[in-house]
Amino acid sequence: MKEFWQLLKRFVAPYKKYLVGSMFLNLFSAVFNIFSFSLIIPILQILFKINENTYVLIPWNDSLPFKDNIGNLPNNMYYYCSQLVEQFSASTTLLFLGLFLIVMTALKTACYFGSSAIMVPLRTGVVRDIRTLVYRKMMNLPLGFFSQERKGDIIARMSGDVGEIEYSITSSLDMLIKNPILIISYFAVLIGISWQLTLFTVLVVPIMAWAMGAIGKKLKKQSLEAQGKWSDTMSQLEETLGGLRIIKAFIAEDRMVERFTKVSNELRRASGKVAVRQSLAHPVSEFLGTMMIMIVLWFGGTLILSESAPFDAAVFIYYMVILYSVLNPLKEFAKASYNIPKGLASMERVDKILKAENNIKESPEPVSLTGFNDSIEFNDVCFSYEDGKPVLKHIDLVIPKGKTIALVGQSGSGKSTLVDLIPRYHDVTSGEITLDGVNIKKFRIKELRSLIGNVNQEAILFNDTIFNNITFGMENATMEQVVAAAKIANAHDFIMEKENGYETNIGDRGGKLSGGQRQRISIARAILKNPPILILDEATSALDTESERLVQEALDRLTSSRTTIAIAHRLSTIKNADEICVLHEGEIVERGKHEDLIAMDGYYKKLNDMQAL
């Protein structure tokens, strides 16, 4: 339970007022319930003429202790009932008692409803807070975290696990507020009627609690396994949706169905184990509760049948009604003992995101960054994703302001990784990168990235309008600025051919556009940002020959006044670069202008000859 209380401390604190309100309403519900049940005694006594005693009214006396005044209430209730019988009749008195019972029950149920309704903002608020925290954490985690995690698994934690927390934890919280109040109230009445019989009852309850605890012992472990299988299922689904074109092209539908069926069967088996163990809660608690009632009924009946009976049959029936009312809160406690481990298992999975370490640290005393004035320098930079597997080795590179530096080399040589180090998507393993002579780790990350524009090999767009995709990250961009950027990127003409122009929705990941159109929207986005440093990662790879020529001319105009780092496989696009760096297995093996590298007759010359061929 320690984990559970820690969870409440983390997420429930902002909603304390709802907890207090729920406690008061549950207390009133318990009081009204006890008083409504107490009417059973006079009703039974009138019906069966059990009580022939004569009662005298005992008024409230301030000089007496509060306990004594409360103890006189049953006597006074009997007095008023006997007066009603004398004044009207037994039948009319029963009617009055019945109406009073209806009123008390209405008040009880109203308080019960209120106590549940007042917890709704808490339940929904906690779930919203957890989802928001997870999403915000995801926005702040480095890219390296997501290369190690499956997208489907993250989606499963955001949906299934958080939903399980709502169902298991917050619903149990309602039980944990209500049930102790009911149990304490009911046991207070039971002790007031007969402490001997109640002591005997209490000795039976721990056996019930032990049995329920033994059944729920392995539930958290089984729930973790089931949630893991749910993540596998979501990952499979996410992969399928992302790869439908390839699946159909290779006629692999049956194979994918077979994979999904296998994962679904594993989920079914894991969920089945949890469900079977969970389904034991009700029958076991029902059986144990009935056993307890029968034992108490035998013991209490023995007391009544004895010559020195401490109470009459009507009071004993009232005792049994209250005792039976205790069973329901106890059963709900048993239910909570099942639900809470399930919720804690889900919270454990969510915490893998919330408590994930972000190794891209902000400087405690950041240097203000207002612009880019001189150069970017790589000084003996090494980098590896995993220990012992270097991706970049001893990189020394100077990128002067206003110059265009091109990176070429075979796939996997480290080109994209090298440019990812500049905006600190990853941090260097050793060495340093400086901007205007200052280590980039000393700048605020937002200020550093605000100087950099990106056009990636894969155009990353969002399910929104063309206008909103171009202005992504730019709060106050005007339509005139957007149109100007689109024209430079050779995107304006095809945009205007759309039915809604710049307000056209482009679908999930820009699926309603062609590859070339998506890339031109991406280029327009970078042009609108107008950054002093531009990173082009195969920016023209998805364009047709004519569009590539037009966009390349636009990019040439754009890069003439800013610092550009261009990754290229097509060497024709970077012939005019101020310096070309050839990477091979994480090292810069050649550098220079296009003509100089050709003259070297080395690795670059081979790449050029192959492309010419």
N, C-alpha and C positions, 0 to 999 in steps of 0.2 A: 504493500500500500504506500510505501515511501515514494515510489515513482509517481503514483497517482496524485499525492498531495503536492509534489513538486510541479506536476503538470498544471494543477489548479492555481498554484502560486504564480506560474508564468503567464497564464492566459485569462484567468477569471477575475483577477484583481480589479480591472476597470469596471466590472459589472457588479460590485458589491451591493449596490442599492437594490438590485433585483433579488439577490440572495436574502437580504433582510426582509424585503416585502414578502417573499415566498415563505420565510420562516413564520412571520406573523399570521399569514393567511392559513398556513397549515396548522398552526396552534389553535386558531379559532375553529377550523374544520374539526379538529380532534375534540374540542370542548363540546361543540354542537352535536357531534356524533355520540359522545358519552351520554349527554342529557337526553338525546332522542331515544337511545337504547334503554335508559333508566325508566322510561314510561312503560316498559314491559312489565315491571313489577306490579304497579297498581292495576294494570289491565288484567293480568293473570289473577290477581287477588279478587278483583270484582267478578270476573267470569266464573271462577271456581270457588268463590267465597272462602278463601283460605284464611284471611286475616279478619278476626272478629274483635280486635282490640279497639279501645276507645282512645282517641288522640286529643291532646290539648295544645293549642297554639303557643309556641315559645317565641316571643318577639326577639328581634336583634338587640343585643345588649353590648354597648360599647365598652363596658367595664370588663366583659369577659374576653379571653384570648380569641384571636381570629379563628383558630382551629376549632374551638368549642362552638362558635357561631355557625361555622360551616357544617359541623357535625349535627346541628339541629335541623338542617335543611330537609333530610329525609322525613323526619317526624312532621314537619310543617306541611310537606307535600302530601303525606298521608292524611293529615288533618283536613286540608282543602278538598281532597278527593272524597273523604267521608262526608263533608259538608255538602258537596255537590250531589252525592247520592241521596242524602236526606232531603235536600231542597228540591231536586228534580227527580231523577230516577237513575238506576244503574245503567240503563240503556243510553240515556242522554249523557251521562258522565263519560261513557265509553266513546261517544261521538266527539265530545270536547277533547278527550285525550287523543283521539285519532287525528283531529284537526291540528292539535298542538304538535303531534308527531310529524305531520306533513310540513308544518312551518319550520320546525327544527331541521328536518331533512333538507328542505329547500335552502336554508341558510348554510348547512353543511356542504351541500353539493356546489353552491355558489362559491364558497370559499375554496373548495377543492379545485373548481374550474379556474378561479382567479390565481391560485398558487401555480397551476400549470401554465396558464397564459402568460404570467409575468416572467416565466423562465424562457419564453420563446426568444426575446431579444438577446438574452445571454447566449442561448444555444447558437443562434444564427450569427451573433457577433463574434463568438469564439472561432467558429468555422471561417468566417470572413477574414478575421485577423490572421489565422494560420495560413490561409491561401495567399493573402497579401504578403506575409512575411516570407513565404517560400518563393513567391514570384520576385520580390525585391532582392532576396538573396541570390536567385538565379541571375538577375541583372548585374549583380556585383561580383559574381564568381568569374575567374579567368576562363579563357577558352579551353585551357588544358583539362579542366574538370569535366567538360562535356565530351571531350574526346574519349574519356574513360567510362562514361555513362551512356546507356541507351536512352534515346528520346522516349521510347514507349514506356520505359521504367519510370522516367520522370513524370510523364503524363499520368501513369497509374498512381503515383504518390500524390499528385495534385488532385486527382479525382477520387479513386477508390479508397485510398488510405485516409484522406481528409474526411470523406463521407463516413467512413467507419469510426473515426474519432467522434464525429457528431452523434452518430447513433449510439456508440458504446460509452463514451465518456460523459458527454453533456446530459444524455438521458439518465445515466446513472447518478449524476449529480442531483437531479430532481428527486430521485429515490433517497439519496443520502441525506437530503434536507428533511423530506417529509416523514420518512419511516422512523427515524429516531424519536421525533416528536410524538408520533402515534404510539410507538412502543412504550415510551416512558409514561405517557398519559394513561394508556390502557393498564399498564402494570401498577400504576399508582392506585387505580380503581380496584384492581384485583387484590392488592395488598390491603386496601381499606375494607374489602368484604371479608377476606380470610387470609391472613398472612401464612397460616399453616399450609393451606391448599396451594397458595402461590409459591411457597418455598419448594413444595413437592414438584410443581410445574417447572420451576426454573432449573431443577436438577436434570430434567429431561431435555431441555433446549440445547445444551452443548453437544449432545449426541447428534442432533440434527445438523448443527453447524459443522461438526467434524465430517460428517458424511458428505455434505455439499462441497466442502473444501477439498476432500480427497478426489472427488470427481473432476473438479475444475483445475487440478494441479498442473496438468500438461497443456492447458488450453492456449497459453501465450505462445509456446513453441510451435504448436500446430497452426496457430493463426499466422505466425511469421512465414511458415512454409506456404500456406494458402495465398497470402498476399504476394509472395515471391512468384508463385505460378500465375497470379493475375497480371503481374508486371510482364512476365514472359508472353502472355497472350496479347497484351497491349503493344508490346514491341513487335510481335509478329504482324499485328494489324497495321501498325505504322509503316513497317517495311513494305508490306504488300501495297498499301496506298501510294507509297513513294515510288514503287517499281513496277506498276501495272504495265507500262509500255514494254519493258523488258520481259516480264512474265509472259505476256501475250506473244511477243515476237519469238520467244524460244519455246512456245507451246508448253509452258511449265505450269499450267493451271492445276493439273492433277497433283503434281508434286507439292505445290504450295498448299493445296487443300489437305494433303496428307500431313504436312508439317503442322498446319493449324489444328487439325484434328488431334494429333499427338499431344500438342500443348494443352488443348481443351480437355482432353481426357486426364492429363496430369492435374489440371486445375480442379476437375470434378472430383478426383480421388482425394486431393488435399482438403477441398471444401467439405467433402462428405464426412471426413474424420471430425472436423470442427463441428459440423451440424449435428452429427450423432451424439457427440459429447455434450453439446449444448442442449439437445432435446431431452437429455436425462434430467435437466434441472427441474422441470415441472412435475413429471411423474414421481421422482424421488421425494421432492418436497411435499407433494400431495400425500404420498404414502406415509412419510414420517409425521406429517401434520395430523393425519387421521389416527395414527398410533398414539400420538400425544393426547389427542382429544379423548380417545377411548380409555387411556390410563387414568387421566384426570377425572373422567366421568365415573369410572369405577371407584376411585378414591373418594371423590366428593359424594357419590351416592352412598358409600359406606358411612360417611360422617352423618348424612341426613337420616339414615335408617337407625343410627345409634340413638340412645335415650338422651344424650346431651348434645343434640344437633346445634351447631353454632348459627345456623340460618335456616329459613324455610325453603320449600321447593321453588317458589317464585324467584327468590334471590339467587338460588343456585342456577336457575335457567338464565338469569341475567348475567351471572358470572360466566357461564358457558358461552353466551353470545359474545361477551367482551373478549373471552379467551380465543374464540374462533376469529374475532376481528384482528387479534394479534398475529394470527397465522399469515394473513396476506402481506403485511409489511415484512415479516420474516422471509416469506417466499421471494419478495422483491429484492431483499438483501441477497438472497441466493442467486437471483437473476443477475444482480449487479456484480456478484463475484465471478460470473461467467463473462459478462460484457466488458468489464474493466480490463481483464488481461488481453482481450481481443483489441480493444482500443489502444492499450499500451504497446502492443506489437506494431500497430499501424503508426503510432507516434514515434516509435524507434526508427521506422523506415523514413518517416518525414524528417526526423532529426539528422539523418545522414546528409540531407541537403542543408538544413538550417545550421548545423554545427560543422559543416565542411570548412576547412581552413582556406582562406584566400591568401595565396602567397604573393599576390601583387599588392604590396603595402604602400599606403600613402606616407610621405615624409612627415615626421612630427613637426618639423619646422620648414615648411615648403618655401621655395624661392618663387617669387612672382614672375610669371611669364606673360609678356604682352605682345611678343612678336618673334619673328625669325630674322636674324640680321647677318649671320656669318656662314656657318657650316654645321653639318652633322658629321660626327666622326665615330667610327668603330675602332676601338683600341684593344687589340688582342682578344677579340670576343669569341668565346666558346659557348655552345649551348647544346643541351641534350634533354629529351623528354623523359628518358629513363637513365638511371645511373649506369655508366659503363657503355652507353651507346650514343656517342657524340653525333650530332646532326651538323653543327658548324664547328670548324676548328681554326682557331687563331686568325680571325678575320680582322684585317686592317684596311679601313676604307674611309676616304674623305669625300663628302658630298657637299660641294660649295653651293652657296645660295645662287639661285638662278640657273643652275646647270642641270642637264639631264643625264642621269646615270642609268644604264641599262644592265640588267642581269640576265644572262643566258646560261643554258646548260641542260642536261638531260633531266627528266622527271626524277624527283627524289634527291636532287643535288643540294637542296636547302635554300632555293631562291625565295619561296613564299615565307619560309621560317625567318629568313633574314629581315624581310620588310616588316614582318609581324612584331619584331623586337622594337621597332621605332615607336609605335603607339603603345608599347608595353602590353600587348596581348599576352606576351610571355616575358619573363625577365631573364637576363643573361645568366649563364651558369658561372662564368668568370669573365674578367675584362670589364669594360664599360663602354657605354654609348653616351656621347656628349652632344649637346645642342648649344651652340655659341659658347663652347668651353665649359658648360655646366652639365654634370651627370643628370640624365633625364629622370633618374629616380628622385631627384630633389624637387621636381616640379609637381604640381597637382595634376592628377591624371586627366581630369576634364580639360584643364587649360592646355595640356600637351596635345590631346586628341583634337581639340578645336582648331589646331593649326594644320591638321592633316585631312585630306580628302581621299577617298578610296573608290576605285572602280575595279571590281573583282572579275575573275574569270567567269564565275557563275553569277549572273545578275540576280541579286537577292531583293525581291519586291514583296509587297504586302497586299493582302486582300482589301484594297481600298481604291480610291479614284486615282487617275493619272496625276492630277494636281497634287494630291496629298502624298503620293510617292515621290514626286520631284521635290516637294518642300519638306520632306522627312527630316526632322531635326532643326528646321528653320522656322521659327515661330511667326515672324512678321513678313514673310515674302509676299509680294504682290503678284497679280496675274501678269503684269508687264514683264517682271523679272523672270517669271517661270517661262513665258513664251520666248523671251530672248535666249534663255539657257537651252530650251528645246530646239530652237533654230540652229544654235551652234552645234548641238549634238545630232543635227539632221533628223530630229524626231517630230518637229512641228507639223509637217505635211501629213504623215500617217495619223497623227493624233486628230487633226481636223477632219479626217475622213471618217472617224468614228461618229456614231449617232449623237453622243452627248459630249463630244470633244474632250476637254480636259477633265470633265466630270464623269467620264466613263470608268466604271468599275472593272478592274483587270483580272479579278478572280484570285483564287488561292495561288500564291507564289507567281502571280502574273500569268496564269495558265491560258488566259484569253488572248495573249499576244504571242507573236512568233519569237524565236530566239533572238533575232536581230533587233526586233522592236524592244524587247526587254532590256537588251544591252544598251540601247540608245537612251532609254528612260534612266538607266543607272548612270550613264555618262552625264545626262542633263542634271541629275541630282548632285553630282560632284562639281559640275560647272557652277551651279547656283550657290553652292557653299563658298566658292571662290577662296579656297585655302591657299596659303603660301607654299605648302608642301603637298605634292600630289603623288599618290601611289597607284600605278596602273598595273594590275595583274592580268596580263593577256586581255586588255580592255577591248580589243577589236576582234577577238577570236570568233565571235558568233555572228559577225556581219558578213553580208554578201560583198562581192568585189567592189561594186559601185558605192555602197554605203560605207565600206571600209575606207575607200579613198576620200570620201567627203568628211567622214568623222576624223580620219587621220589628219586632214588639213586643219580641221577645227581644233584638234588636240595639239597640233603643232603651234597654232596661234596661241592656244591656252598655256602651253608649257614654256613658251618663249619668255614669259615674264615671271616664272615661278620655278621652284626646285621640284624636279620630277625624278622619281625612281620607277623605272618601267621594267616589268618582267615580260619577256617575250620568247616565244618559240619561233615565230616567223621573223627571221632576221631582217627582212625588208622593212619592217615597221620601226626599227631602231638604228638604221644606218647613219642617221644624222645625230645620234647621241654624242654628248661631249666625251663620255667614257663608257666603254663596254667592259663589264667584268664577267669572265667566264668561270662558272662554278662547276666543280667536279668533286663529288663525294665530300661536300661540306667545306671545300677549300677553294679560294680564288687561285686558279692556275694560270690565267692570262688576263691582261687588262690593257686597254688602249682604245684608239679610234678604230673604226671599221677597216680602213685601208691598212693601218699598222698591223692589225691582227691577221689580215689576209696575208700580208707580207711575211708574218712569222711562220706561216705554213704549219700551224699547230692544230690544237683541238677546235678552235673557232673556224679555221679554214675547212676542216672536215665537215662541220655542221653546215657551213655555207655551200659547199659543193653538193652535199646530199639534198639540200633544199633546191638548189639550182637544177639538179637532175629531175 
